[in-house]
């Protein structure tokens, strides 16, 4: 008896743009690379792709504290450089740019000046372990992961929800071995969470009292040098998962069945993704091994993020 679903469609990604040579820190050491890559040469490490209201694609470079913007035609500009390790980036419904910084917490970028300021630097004076990624709910509240160096040896990573208007900060779950990318379903009732060191994606239902209840395993992966990283949601509540260390991005339906898999033509570091394009069916992926942004046309459209995606795509 065969599998109860057809084989996923294999889609070969293509290069949308890449970090220009002028912006590559070739031969330059960084504390981040010394600690996380055993000193291996690292001219950049791209993450956090997100579209603004004009259709520009923003992304970060972790080891050198840089924020970049790519226009719809792929031209890349450096917008900001600061003393931090920006890991995730999301844009809210008002076009404000927020950053999950591993060293500094939750930050906000002024795109006009390049200034970066702290929005949330601690949890009631307790330091974060190391913020990784973030996601805005439809109500404007911010969900973010606090990963640090957690893993199977230390399953103490956390997921937080922050209401900027009231200043309220809630820890939704605090026993996660490496929480990473996260995204809410279309109703805002379920939070999907990439758990990198467990090579899995968890499903975290939110009760009417807004607590996480009946947390469970949604998807289980195997192999690779890392695991699930960035997530994106499809229009039909499916979950798109970047499997970094394998050079793949998996597209699932609402039940978790794989319907397509995108393969990188460059390195294996498929770290994060965002939907864009005129009809929202193009997936843009940061490939961190080579400092490249990939793109692939999918059989399904993405669910719009807080900032929308199509304003500059005509």
N, C-alpha and C positions, 0 to 999 in steps of 0.2 A: 504493500500500500504506500502510495506516494504522499508527499506533503499536502496538506489541505489548502494550499495556496500556490499560485504560479511563482516561478522564479522571478526575483526582482529584475527590472530592466537595468542593464549596465549603461551608464552614461559617462562618456569621457569628457572631463572638464577641459576648458581652454583658458589661456591667460588673458585676463582683463587688463591688468597693469602690474607693474612691479616697482619696488622701491628704486628710484634712480641712483646711479652710481655716486652722485654727489652727496647723497644722504646716507650712504653706507659707511659705517665706522670700521672700515677694514683695518685690521692690525691693532685696534684699540681695545684695551682690557676694560672689563666692567666687573663690579662686585657681583652683580646678578649672575653673570656667566661663570665667574669663578666658583660661586656657591652652588649653582643649579646645573651647570654643564661641565663641572670639573675643569674649568679653565679653557674649554674648547673654543676656538676662534668663533666669535659671534658678532657679525656686523649689524644685526638687528634681530628682533623677534616680534613679529606682527601679531596682533590680536584685536578683539573688540570691534568688528565691523558693524556700523550702524548708519542708516540714512537720515539726513536732515530734511527739512521741509522743502528745500530746493532741489532735492535729488542728489546731493553730493554724498559720497561715501566716506565716513570718518573711520579712522582706525588708529591704534596705538602701537608704540614700540617700547616694550617693557624695559630692557636693560638700560636704555639711554633716556628714559623719561620724556618721550616725544609723542606729540599728537599730530597726525597727518590728515589731510583732506584730499580725496580724489574726485575730480569733476566727472560728469557723465561720460566724457570722452577719454577718461583715464589719466588726465594730467594730475600729478601729485604735488601738493604744496605742504611745507612744514608750517603749522599754525602755532605750536607752542613747544617749549622745552623747559623742563623744571626738574627739581631735585626729588624725584619720586620714581616709583615703578608702576606705571599705569597698566592694569591688566584687562579690565573690561570698560566698555563705554556704551552708554545709551542716551537717547535724546527724548525728552518728554514732549507732551502735547503742545507745549508753548515754545518748543525749539531750544530749550535750555539743555546744555551738554553736561552730563554727569559721568564721573569716572570712578571705578573701583580700583583704588591704589593699594598695592600689597603692603606698602610701608606706612601710608598716611591715612587710610580709611576712605571715606566717600568724599570726593572732591567735585567742584564745579568749574567749568572752563568758560571764560568770556571769549567767544571767537573773534570779537573785534579787536581786543588788545592782547590776547594770548595769556592773560592772567589766569592763574589757577588758585582757587581758594578752598578751604576746608569747609565742608557741610556737616560732616559727622566724623570726628576723629577718634571717638572711643565710645564704649558702652558704659555710661555712668562711671567714668574714670578708669574702667578696665580696658586695657588695650585689646584691639582685635588681633586675631592670630595672623591674619593676612587676607585682606579682601580680594576676591577673585573676579566675580561677574555680577551683573545686576539686571533688573527687569522692572519695568513700570506696569502696574495694573491699570485697568480702565479708569479706576477712581483716582489715579495719580499717585498712589502709594508706591514706595520703592521696596522691592525685594532684592536682597543681595546675599551672596555666599561669603563665608569667612573660613577659608580653606587652610591657610598657613601651610605647615609641613605635615598635616594629618594624613593618615593612611590606615592600612590594616593594623599597623603597630600602635596606632593612636587614633581610634575612631571618635574624635572629639570635635570634628568640624561642625560649624553652625550655619543656620540659615536665619536671616533677620528680615523683619518688615519694618519700614520706617515711614511714618507720616510726618512729612516736613512741616505741614501747617500747624499741627499740635505739638510736635516734638516727641511724639510717642514712639518708642522703640520696643518691639516685641521679638523675642527669640522663639522661632517656630519649632525648631528641632536642634538638638545639640549633641547628637551621637552619630555623626556621619564621617566615614573614612574618606575624606577628600571631596567635599562638595564643590561643584564647579559651575557649569552653565545651568540656567534655570529659565523656565517659561511657564506662564499660566495658560490653562485652556481657555477657550473662547468665552465660557460662562464665568470664569474667575473662581471656579469651585475646586480646581485641582491644580497643584503645582508639580510640574515635572522637573526632576533634578538629576543632573549628571553626577555620578559618584565615581570619580576617575579611578581611584586605586582599587575599587571593588569591580571595575570593568562593567559598570551597570548604569541603568537609569531607574531611579525610584519614582514612584507615584505617591504624592502626598495630598490626600483629600483634606479640604478645609471645611470644618463644621460650621454651622450657623453662628456659633460663638467665636468663630475665626481661629480655632485651634487646629493644629494638625492632628488628625485621627486616622487610625488604620493605615499607617504608612506601609507601603509594600513595594516589592520588586516589580517593575514594569517591563524592562528589557535587560537581558543578560548577554554580554559580549564575551569574546575570548580572544587570546592572542594579542600581538602588538607589544609595543614598548611602553604604552601608557594606558589609554582607555578613552571613554566618552569625555568630550570637552564641551564645546559650545552647542547650544540647542536653538532651534527655531520651530515655530508652529505653522502648520499648513492651514489653509482655509477650512478644511474639513476636520480639524482637531487632530490631525496626525502630527507626529513628532519627528523632526529632522535632527539627526545626531552626527556631529563631527567625531569620528574615531581617529583621534590623533595618534601617531605612531604606526598607523596602517595606511595613511594616505587616502582615506575613504570618508564619504559622508553618506549615511543611510537615511532613506526617506521611508517612514512608516505611516500606515493609516491609523485611524483612531483606536483600533484594537491592538496595535503594535505589530501588525503584519508588515514585513518589508515589501515595498512596491517598487523601489528603485534604489540604486547605489551609484554614487558619483565617485569616479576615480581620478586622483590627481595625476597630471602629466609631469609634475616636477617632483618635489620631495614628499615625505610621509607626514609632515607636520600640519595636517588639516585641523586647525585649532578652533575656528569659530566661523559662523555664517550669518547671512542676512538676506532676506528676499528683497528683490527689486525688479527693475524692468518695467516696460509700459503696462503689462497686465499682471505684474507681481509673480510671474512664473520663472524668473531667473534667480538662481541662487548664487550669491557672491561669497567666496570662501577665502579666509586668510590661510596661506600656506607658509608657515613660519620658518621652515628649514631653508627656504630659498628667498624669503622676503618678497613673496608674490601674492597677488590677489587673483584668484581663479573665478570663473563663472561657468554656469551650466544651466541649460533650459530644462525644466522639470515637467512631468506630466500633470502636476498639481500646482495650484497657486499658494502663496504664503498668506498667513493671516497678518493684517497690518499691525505694526508696532505702534507705540504711543504717538510717535511723530508722523506716522504715515510713511509712504515710500515713493509715491508717484509724482510729486509736484514738478520735478525737473526731468521726468522721463516722458517725452512726447514723440 
